[in-house]
Amino acid sequence: MSDIEQIKGTVIAAFRHHTLVKDINNKEFKCQQRKAAGQVVCGDIVLWQPEGVDTGVITSIEKRHTILQRPDINNNLRIIASNIDQIFIVVAHKPELNEGLIDRYLVAAENSHLKPIILLNKIDLFDEQEFSDLKQRLKLYQDIGYTVLYTSAKQEHGLDSLTELLKNNNNIFVGQSGVGKSSLINTILKSDARIGEISVATGKGKHTTTTAYLYPLGKGEGHIIDSPGVREFGLIKLSEADVVHGFIEFKPYIGHCKFRNCAHKNEPGCALLGALKDKQITEQRWKSCQRIIESLTEARY
């Protein structure tokens, strides 16, 4: 077939043996891919050639403007999705709120040029004291400039604000299994995104979304990508400088240390340590940064 017969499409989901691609009219096609095209992922813009009524072959991938990636079980980087503008870090009280996981997502977002938004979901399940405690814990992120939303799919609380932020953007929902990512998407789109439950035996989420899946918000209004739930989010192939860059409140002090090669450990004249001493940055976030750096060192050996 000639190049003229190639069609531009968006990858809805990439499975092991086939890929779902939608055309400009949101019609879905089941496509194979040529090896020369490279590995396609959810969110990719591709060129493909039709082979049947609803089948085709992907011939090439257009340049990705952003990617979100994380290590697989073999510690090799795997792209989760591409061409994303915003990343919604969804948390809840069960599985237990984990600031370390939030910080890892934030580091990944800042280094991937994605706008991160933190979303506390399932607030209908909190009693007054629990909600107050969790809001106080998340205030740390609001204080350094991040947007924090509070939502309930069941009560449709906070969905107007969420929908407004989603509009005209390509968005991805990430977080632990069981925090309600699919339920939120289901409510927003009035669709049937797959929904899971918290495992009674472990208190951890069941993995119901097994691959990243893209849903259109409306013609020309952007997309939501529902990503598989995780229990941890690893970071590899980042430098210590990349990690420090991922803590946005550290940025005013970067480059102002006495020594150019300052490791921010115990060097005299370290601007970051000075900011920590003066309580311009919090001990919690400082320790989190150090833990992430330590985990990168461990991953190299």
C-alpha positions as CSV (number, residue, x, y, z in Angstrom):
1,M,0.0,0.0,0.0
2,S,1.2,3.5,-0.7
3,D,1.9,6.2,2.0
4,I,-1.2,8.0,0.9
5,E,-3.4,5.2,2.3
6,Q,-1.8,5.4,5.7
7,I,-4.1,6.7,8.5
8,K,-3.2,8.6,11.6
9,G,-4.6,7.1,14.9
10,T,-4.2,7.1,18.6
11,V,-3.2,4.0,20.6
12,I,-6.0,3.1,23.1
13,A,-4.2,0.1,24.6
14,A,-1.2,-2.0,23.7
15,F,-1.4,-5.8,24.4
16,R,1.1,-8.5,23.9
17,H,-0.2,-9.7,20.5
18,H,-2.2,-6.7,19.3
19,T,-2.9,-3.0,19.7
20,L,-6.2,-1.1,19.8
21,V,-6.1,2.1,17.7
22,K,-8.8,4.7,17.2
23,D,-9.2,6.9,14.2
24,I,-10.4,10.5,14.1
25,N,-14.0,9.4,14.4
26,N,-13.2,7.3,17.5
27,K,-13.7,4.1,15.7
28,E,-11.6,1.3,17.1
29,F,-9.3,-1.0,15.0
30,K,-7.4,-4.1,16.1
31,C,-3.9,-3.6,14.7
32,Q,-0.7,-5.6,14.5
33,Q,2.6,-3.8,14.2
34,R,5.6,-4.0,12.1
35,K,8.8,-4.7,14.1
36,A,10.5,-1.7,12.4
37,A,7.9,0.6,13.9
38,G,9.2,0.0,17.4
39,Q,7.2,-0.8,20.6
40,V,3.9,1.1,20.7
41,V,2.4,2.2,24.0
42,C,-0.9,3.7,25.2
43,G,-1.2,7.3,24.0
44,D,1.1,7.0,21.0
45,I,0.1,8.7,17.8
46,V,0.7,6.2,15.0
47,L,0.4,5.8,11.2
48,W,-1.4,2.6,10.2
49,Q,-2.7,0.9,7.1
50,P,-6.1,-0.9,7.0
51,E,-6.2,-4.6,6.2
52,G,-9.8,-5.4,6.8
53,V,-13.1,-3.8,8.0
54,D,-11.7,-3.3,11.6
55,T,-8.1,-4.5,11.4
56,G,-4.8,-3.0,10.3
57,V,-1.0,-2.8,10.6
58,I,0.9,0.0,12.4
59,T,3.7,1.2,10.2
60,S,5.3,4.0,12.3
61,I,5.1,5.9,15.6
62,E,5.1,9.7,15.6
63,K,7.5,11.5,17.9
64,R,6.4,11.4,21.6
65,H,6.4,14.7,23.4
66,T,6.3,13.2,26.9
67,I,6.6,9.7,28.4
68,L,5.9,8.1,31.8
69,Q,8.0,5.1,32.5
70,R,8.9,2.8,35.4
71,P,11.1,-0.3,36.0
72,D,9.7,-3.7,35.2
73,I,10.3,-6.8,37.3
74,N,13.8,-7.1,35.7
75,N,14.6,-3.5,36.5
76,N,14.4,-2.5,32.9
77,L,12.6,0.8,32.1
78,R,9.2,0.3,30.5
79,I,7.1,3.1,29.1
80,I,3.6,3.1,30.6
81,A,2.1,5.8,28.4
82,S,3.1,8.6,26.1
83,N,2.0,12.1,25.1
84,I,0.7,13.0,28.5
85,D,0.2,16.5,29.9
86,Q,-1.0,15.9,33.4
87,I,-0.5,13.1,35.9
88,F,-3.1,12.6,38.7
89,I,-1.6,10.8,41.7
90,V,-4.7,9.1,43.2
91,V,-4.5,8.2,46.9
92,A,-6.9,7.0,49.6
93,H,-6.9,5.9,53.2
94,K,-7.0,2.2,52.1
95,P,-4.5,1.2,50.8
96,E,-2.8,3.4,53.4
97,L,-1.6,6.8,52.3
98,N,2.0,6.6,51.4
99,E,3.9,9.9,51.1
100,G,7.0,8.1,49.8
101,L,5.1,6.8,46.9
102,I,3.6,10.2,46.2
103,D,7.2,11.7,46.2
104,R,8.4,9.1,43.7
105,Y,5.6,9.9,41.4
106,L,6.3,13.7,41.8
107,V,10.0,13.1,41.0
108,A,9.0,11.1,37.9
109,A,6.6,13.8,36.9
110,E,9.0,16.7,37.3
111,N,11.7,14.9,35.3
112,S,9.2,14.0,32.6
113,H,7.8,17.5,32.3
114,L,4.3,16.5,33.4
115,K,2.0,18.6,35.6
116,P,1.3,16.5,38.7
117,I,-2.0,16.8,40.7
118,I,-2.6,14.9,43.9
119,L,-6.1,13.5,44.4
120,L,-7.4,12.1,47.7
121,N,-10.3,9.8,46.7
122,K,-13.0,7.8,48.5
123,I,-13.6,10.6,51.0
124,D,-17.1,9.3,51.7
125,L,-15.4,6.5,53.6
126,F,-13.6,8.8,56.1
127,D,-14.9,9.8,59.4
128,E,-14.4,13.5,60.4
129,Q,-11.1,12.9,62.2
130,E,-9.6,10.6,59.5
131,F,-10.4,13.2,56.9
132,S,-8.9,16.0,59.0
133,D,-5.7,14.0,59.6
134,L,-5.3,13.1,55.9
135,K,-5.9,16.7,54.8
136,Q,-3.2,17.9,57.2
137,R,-0.8,15.3,55.8
138,L,-1.5,16.5,52.3
139,K,-1.3,20.2,53.2
140,L,2.5,19.8,53.0
141,Y,2.1,19.4,49.2
142,Q,-0.3,22.3,48.9
143,D,2.2,24.5,50.8
144,I,4.9,23.9,48.2
145,G,2.6,24.6,45.3
146,Y,0.9,21.4,44.3
147,T,-2.9,21.2,43.6
148,V,-4.7,18.7,45.9
149,L,-8.2,17.6,45.1
150,Y,-10.7,15.7,47.3
151,T,-13.1,13.4,45.5
152,S,-15.7,10.6,46.0
153,A,-17.0,8.7,42.9
154,K,-19.9,7.3,45.0
155,Q,-21.1,10.8,46.1
156,E,-19.8,12.5,43.0
157,H,-18.0,15.0,45.3
158,G,-15.3,17.2,43.8
159,L,-16.0,15.9,40.3
160,D,-16.8,19.3,38.8
161,S,-13.3,20.6,39.8
162,L,-11.7,17.4,38.6
163,T,-13.5,17.5,35.2
164,E,-12.5,21.1,34.7
165,L,-8.8,20.3,35.2
166,L,-9.1,17.3,32.9
167,K,-10.5,19.3,29.9
168,N,-8.3,19.9,26.9
169,N,-5.5,17.8,28.4
170,N,-4.1,14.3,28.0
171,N,-4.3,12.9,31.5
172,I,-3.1,9.7,33.3
173,F,-4.4,8.4,36.6
174,V,-1.8,6.6,38.6
175,G,-1.6,5.1,42.1
176,Q,-1.9,2.0,44.2
177,S,-4.4,-0.7,43.3
178,G,-7.7,-0.2,45.0
179,V,-7.6,3.6,45.4
180,G,-10.5,4.0,42.9
181,K,-8.9,5.2,39.7
182,S,-11.3,3.2,37.5
183,S,-14.3,4.2,39.6
184,L,-13.6,7.8,39.1
185,I,-13.1,7.4,35.4
186,N,-16.3,5.4,35.2
187,T,-18.3,8.2,36.9
188,I,-16.8,11.0,34.9
189,L,-17.3,9.3,31.6
190,K,-20.4,7.4,32.5
191,S,-18.7,4.4,31.0
192,D,-17.8,0.9,32.2
193,A,-14.1,1.2,33.0
194,R,-13.1,-1.8,35.0
195,I,-13.5,-1.5,38.8
196,G,-11.7,-3.5,41.5
197,E,-11.9,-4.0,45.2
198,I,-9.5,-4.0,48.2
199,S,-8.3,-7.5,49.0
200,V,-9.8,-8.4,52.3
201,A,-6.9,-10.8,53.1
202,T,-4.1,-8.3,52.5
203,G,-5.7,-4.8,52.6
204,K,-4.0,-4.2,49.2
205,G,-5.7,-3.5,46.0
206,K,-6.6,-6.1,43.4
207,H,-5.0,-5.5,40.0
208,T,-8.0,-5.2,37.7
209,T,-6.6,-2.8,35.1
210,T,-3.8,-4.9,33.6
211,T,-2.7,-2.5,30.9
212,A,-2.9,1.3,30.4
213,Y,-6.2,2.1,28.6
214,L,-7.1,5.4,27.0
215,Y,-10.6,7.0,27.2
216,P,-11.7,10.1,25.2
217,L,-13.1,12.9,27.3
218,G,-15.1,14.1,24.3
219,K,-14.3,15.0,20.8
220,G,-11.3,17.3,20.9
221,E,-11.4,17.6,24.7
222,G,-8.5,15.3,25.6
223,H,-8.2,11.9,27.1
224,I,-7.9,10.0,30.4
225,I,-5.5,7.1,30.7
226,D,-6.3,4.5,33.4
227,S,-3.0,2.9,34.4
228,P,-2.5,-0.5,36.2
229,G,-2.3,-0.1,39.9
230,V,1.0,-0.5,41.7
231,R,2.2,-1.2,45.2
232,E,5.5,0.6,44.6
233,F,6.8,2.9,42.0
234,G,10.5,2.5,41.3
235,L,12.9,5.0,39.9
236,I,16.0,4.0,38.0
237,K,18.3,5.6,35.6
238,L,18.0,9.0,37.3
239,S,20.9,10.8,38.7
240,E,21.1,12.3,42.2
241,A,20.7,15.7,40.6
242,D,17.5,14.5,38.8
243,V,16.1,13.4,42.2
244,V,16.9,16.7,43.9
245,H,15.4,18.5,40.9
246,G,12.2,16.5,41.4
247,F,11.7,18.2,44.8
248,I,10.4,21.6,43.6
249,E,10.9,23.4,46.9
250,F,14.6,22.6,46.7
251,K,15.1,24.5,43.4
252,P,15.7,28.0,44.9
253,Y,18.8,26.6,46.7
254,I,20.2,24.4,43.9
255,G,23.4,25.9,42.5
256,H,24.0,28.1,45.6
257,C,26.2,25.7,47.6
258,K,29.8,26.8,48.4
259,F,31.2,23.9,46.4
260,R,30.1,23.2,42.9
261,N,30.3,19.4,43.4
262,C,28.4,19.5,46.7
263,A,26.7,16.2,47.5
264,H,24.3,17.8,50.0
265,K,25.5,15.4,52.8
266,N,27.5,17.3,55.3
267,E,29.6,19.7,53.2
268,P,30.2,23.2,54.7
269,G,28.2,25.9,52.9
270,C,25.6,23.6,51.5
271,A,22.6,25.7,50.6
272,L,20.1,22.8,50.9
273,L,21.3,21.9,54.4
274,G,21.1,25.5,55.3
275,A,17.5,25.7,54.1
276,L,16.7,22.5,56.1
277,K,18.2,24.1,59.2
278,D,16.2,27.3,58.7
279,K,13.0,25.2,58.1
280,Q,12.6,26.5,54.6
281,I,12.3,22.9,53.5
282,T,10.7,20.2,55.7
283,E,12.6,17.3,57.3
284,Q,10.0,14.9,55.9
285,R,10.6,15.8,52.3
286,W,14.4,16.0,52.9
287,K,14.5,12.5,54.3
288,S,12.3,11.2,51.4
289,C,14.7,12.7,48.9
290,Q,17.6,10.9,50.6
291,R,15.7,7.6,50.7
292,I,15.1,7.8,46.9
293,I,18.7,8.6,46.3
294,E,19.8,5.6,48.4
295,S,17.4,3.3,46.5
296,L,19.0,4.4,43.2
297,T,22.4,3.5,44.6
298,E,21.1,0.1,45.7
299,A,19.6,-0.5,42.3
300,R,22.9,-0.1,40.6
301,Y,24.5,-3.0,42.5
